[in-house]
Amino acid sequence: MSQMVRQHLKAGFIFGDRQSGEYVYLPGGEVGLDEPLCVLETLTSRLDVTLDEAVQLVAKLSLKPAKHPRLGAKSC
């Protein structure tokens, strides 16, 4: 499962939960980098996290593919 999440993040898909306002995604500017940074976005903050941390957060927070309020379904 984590490899699928990793590949979906690298492809620009956004994982989130609309009710909690939590989203994890890879910004377009990070695509193709050797060590890309993802974004953990909550209602009150934005935090850079590694790709490995992002994959763990998707599982821990039970995030599913989602549409971001500003970005839509994909970040790039």
Summary of the structure (lengths in Angstrom):
residues: 76
radius of gyration: 10.8
end to end distance: 22.3
largest distance: 32.8
contacts: 218
relative contact order: 0.29
helix: 29%
strand: 30%
